[in-house]
Amino acid sequence: MAPDDPDNRFESPRQERRQHARLKVAVEGELHLEGGRTPLRVKTADLSLGGLYVEMMFTLAVGTKLKIILSIAGLPVSIQGVVATRDLQVGNGIKFTDMTPEDRAKLKSFLATGH
């Protein structure tokens, strides 16, 4: 903590734990909550092979299990995930927990080309 920063405002409270670099890209998707009926329509703020971040006013609790459907190049990519971080009234970080090899290949190709 810097002496001129007594409230520790400029240091990140979280240690970096990501295994995959994230690409800042807006991809349309749906979050299906376990036991929920209506999906939440979202756009990613960033995306990687290991997870994504979505900005949303009404955030989800850490540990919430989700089915995520992203629209990548007009094709659906289905992913299982869990809410890993919660920034109240800002957004959620979501960690991917399961994905088919085909959907992983689509996502990997998209991230490699950046579009």
Buried (B, 14 or more C-beta within 10 A) or exposed (E): EEEEEEEEEEEEEEEEEEEEEBBEBEBEBBBBBEEEEEBBEBEBBBBBBBBBBBBBEEBBEEEBBBBBBBEBEEEEBBBBBBBBBBEEEBBBBBBBBEBEEEBBEBBEEBBEEEE
